[in-house]
Amino acid sequence: MPLYHDDDQTMLADSAAQFMAEQGSIEKQLRHWRDRDCPDGFGHALWEQFAEMGFTGILVSEEDGGMAMGHVEAGIVLEEIGRNLTPSPFLTSSVLAATALKSGSDDLRGRYLPGLIEGKSVFAVAVDEGSKHRPERIAMRAEKSGNGFKLSGQKDFVIQGASADMLVVAARTSGSDDDADGITLFAVPKDAANMSHDAVRLVDSSVATHTKFDGVELDGDAVIGEVDGGRDILNAMLTAGRIGSAAEGVGVARGAMDITVEYLKQRKQFGKLIGEFQALQHRASHLYSEVEIARAAVFKAQQLFDGDSEKADLMASVAKAKVAKTAGLAVREGVQMHGGVGMTDEYDIGLYMKRDRALGEFLGDAYYHAGRVAEMSGY
């Protein structure tokens, strides 16, 4: 498969780039909501504009009213989100939750997907139960209660958890905490009794929650898929999210590189543009090659996942690990080449560093995914 966009994807890329640069810019969105200490961390009006562009339902089937596109197309949107640091619930709602809901009942999809497609609903995903991403271990319990279940436990790092109209929650319905089987996914509405959120502002100004479930009672129709059979759905959702976050990370790296190269063309020292210094040219060239390699890795992961390849999970971790390293290099080089002013809030490069720090941890850092690649490769 060629690692470049076809004509339709190129049109989508052009449209997404223009839209995000105009409506999702740092000044209009990130700085605007951050400086107002917005409890959501993003603008709902922009989310509705996402819907008007057709972005919110990009992975939703035509039968459910969506665009029925793939992860290559979702990645196009995510790359522009990362490039402009646009705060939005696209990754959690339109990628992670939408992937999980594909396995939901007709009733469940009919209840939640129309709101997503219209840009009226926001979804969150509650998987992690500690400071690090370790989905292999699920301790939260879901016990039989009447014709439904009662959820007890805590989830951490729930991005936009307090803003969400529904949370996709992974809980254990049988077995011990480390068992692969015995996992069930639930669609938990925001108004569920005995669910509480402790919201925290992350370094990139997004908002996450520590969410407690103190005997949250749900009907049986809240189950996504089959009881005890949620591990495959969870894995598919995580693979989609990892590829999506890697695509956004490529955008962060590209955005940081672009503004750094532009700065090299403007800043003078000793009467010369600093972009004329050979040492900085070499560093910029190296960064460009690393970003392109990372982008190719993400593109391959997207294509494999869209093609239902059994190698998609492996390539998702390759992409996530590579992008985490590359984006980290991009923001560090950017701050260093800006000099002292790179650490000030007046310049946007520091905002890219903060976003990279939060995004790099989401759904597993570089070390976690490098370890997965080694294990899946037989080491």
HELIX and SHEET records of a PDB file:
HELIX    1   1 ASP A    7  GLN A   23  1                                  17    
HELIX    2   2 ILE A   26  LEU A   30  3                                   5    
HELIX    3   3 ARG A   31  ASP A   35  1                                   5    
HELIX    4   4 HIS A   44  GLU A   52  1                                   9    
HELIX    5   5 GLU A   62  ASP A   64  5                                   3    
HELIX    6   6 HIS A   71  ASN A   84  1                                  14    
HELIX    7   7 PHE A   90  ALA A   97  3                                   8    
HELIX    8   8 ALA A   98  LEU A  101  1                                   4    
HELIX    9   9 ASP A  106  ILE A  117  1                                  12    
HELIX   10  10 GLY A  220  ALA A  222  5                                   3    
HELIX   11  11 ARG A  231  LEU A  264  1                                  34    
HELIX   12  12 ILE A  274  GLU A  276  5                                   3    
HELIX   13  13 GLN A  278  ASP A  306  1                                  29    
HELIX   14  14 ALA A  312  HIS A  338  1                                  27    
HELIX   15  15 GLY A  339  MET A  343  5                                   5    
HELIX   16  16 ILE A  349  GLU A  361  1                                  13    
HELIX   17  17 ALA A  366  MET A  376  1                                  11    
SHEET    1   A 4 PHE A 123  ALA A 126  0                                        
SHEET    2   A 4 MET A 166  ARG A 172  1                                        
SHEET    3   A 4 ILE A 183  PRO A 189 -1                                        
SHEET    4   A 4 VAL A 223  ILE A 224 -1                                        
SHEET    1   B 4 ARG A 141  SER A 145  0                                        
SHEET    2   B 4 GLY A 148  ILE A 159 -1                                        
SHEET    3   B 4 VAL A 207  ASP A 219 -1                                        
SHEET    4   B 4 MET A 195  ARG A 201 -1                                        
SHEET    1   C 2 LYS A 268  GLN A 269  0                                        
SHEET    2   C 2 LYS A 272  LEU A 273 -1                                        
END                                                                             
